[in-house]
Amino acid sequence: SNCGLQNEPRPQEMRKKQMKRTTSTWEHNGYTLRPARKEDAENYYRAGFERLDPELARLTGSKERYSRDEVISFFLACLDDPDRRDFLLVDPAGRIAGECVINEIDWDARCANFRIGIFRPEDRGQGLGTWAVRVTRDLAFEALGLHRLALNVFSFNPRARRAYLAAGFREEGVCRDAVRDGDGYGDDILMAILEAEWRAVKTREAHLDS
């Protein structure tokens, strides 16, 4: 027996996926999720990093200040990286509201890392992140042919943790007191979803939406 691996993408199929960039866009309550483009670089810096929201920095483990050149050069380098896919959330007024990233893609192991950031407090807490997590999750398995998608979330970010659990991610491990949070510490929680788990979640979501 080959343990049911006959349906897995062959190496040449994964190489094609590696080279292909999606042009799809998705919409939700006036917001759009779309692939990042080079011409977004300046607006990306202004929207997310010129005045970085302290709470976003806390919840994502980012430093509190970035220079313009630092952000723009990193953004442009990301777009040229074949082992990551960067998407931007754009609000109804056309302003960049956040980002979703699939990075550290291992095309042989068919696994990757996921992260999301919503830049402004007023765009949080209304289901935008939950929707964006699900869209990006689906793209990881459908378009990129991944087998595993993993992420890290801090214990003092319960809203994000709930969104990941609702999207089918499972907790795999906890690094206790691994991050500073003000005068105290928080846990770094590893979560992931596997291909078969994603298929089951999609079936459940389709049933709920019908």
Residue pairs with C-beta under 8 A, 6 or more apart in sequence:
8 110
8 147
9 17
9 110
9 145
11 108
13 145
14 107
14 108
14 110
14 145
15 107
17 107
17 143
17 144
17 145
18 82
18 83
18 105
18 107
19 82
20 143
21 35
21 85
22 35
22 85
22 139
22 143
23 35
24 34
24 35
24 139
24 143
25 32
25 33
25 34
25 35
26 32
26 33
26 34
26 135
27 33
28 128
28 131
28 132
29 126
29 127
29 128
30 91
30 92
31 89
31 90
31 91
31 92
31 97
31 128
32 89
32 90
33 87
33 88
33 89
33 90
33 100
33 132
33 135
33 136
34 87
34 88
34 90
35 85
35 86
35 87
35 88
36 44
36 75
36 78
36 79
36 86
36 87
36 88
36 99
37 79
38 76
38 79
40 75
40 88
40 96
41 72
41 75
41 76
42 72
43 95
43 96
44 71
44 72
44 75
44 88
44 96
44 99
45 66
45 68
45 71
45 72
45 75
47 95
47 96
47 97
47 119
48 71
48 96
48 98
48 99
48 117
48 119
49 66
49 68
49 71
50 68
52 62
52 64
52 65
52 66
53 119
53 120
53 121
54 64
55 121
56 62
56 117
56 118
56 119
57 63
57 64
58 156
58 181
59 154
59 156
59 157
59 160
60 115
60 117
61 154
61 179
75 86
78 84
78 86
78 101
78 103
79 86
81 103
83 103
83 104
83 105
83 106
83 107
84 101
84 102
84 103
84 104
84 105
85 101
85 102
85 103
85 105
85 139
85 144
86 99
86 100
86 101
87 99
87 100
87 101
87 136
88 96
88 98
88 99
89 96
89 97
89 98
89 99
89 100
89 118
89 123
89 128
89 132
90 96
90 97
91 97
91 123
96 119
97 118
97 119
97 120
97 123
97 128
98 116
98 117
98 118
98 119
98 123
98 128
98 129
98 132
99 116
99 117
100 114
100 115
100 116
100 132
100 133
100 135
100 136
101 114
101 115
101 116
102 112
102 113
102 114
102 136
102 139
102 140
102 144
102 149
103 112
103 113
103 114
103 115
104 112
104 113
105 111
105 112
105 144
105 146
106 112
109 147
109 148
110 145
110 146
110 147
110 148
111 146
111 147
111 148
111 149
111 150
112 140
112 144
112 146
112 148
112 149
112 150
113 149
113 150
113 151
114 133
114 136
114 137
114 140
114 149
114 150
114 151
115 151
116 129
116 132
116 133
116 136
116 160
118 124
118 128
118 129
124 159
125 159
129 159
129 160
129 163
130 163
130 166
130 167
133 163
133 164
133 167
134 167
134 205
137 149
137 167
137 168
137 193
137 198
138 198
138 202
140 146
140 149
141 149
141 195
141 198
146 195
147 194
147 195
148 192
148 193
148 194
148 195
149 169
149 192
149 193
149 198
150 172
150 190
150 191
150 192
151 164
151 169
151 190
151 191
151 192
152 188
152 189
152 190
152 191
153 160
153 161
153 164
153 189
153 191
154 179
154 181
154 186
154 187
154 188
154 189
155 161
155 174
155 186
155 187
155 188
155 189
156 181
156 186
161 189
161 191
164 191
165 171
165 191
167 193
167 201
168 193
168 197
168 198
168 200
168 201
169 191
169 192
169 193
170 191
170 192
170 193
170 197
171 189
171 190
171 191
172 190
172 191
172 192
173 189
173 190
174 187
174 188
174 189
174 190
175 187
175 188
175 189
175 190
176 187
177 185
177 186
177 187
178 185
178 186
178 187
178 188
179 185
179 186
179 187
179 188
180 186
193 201
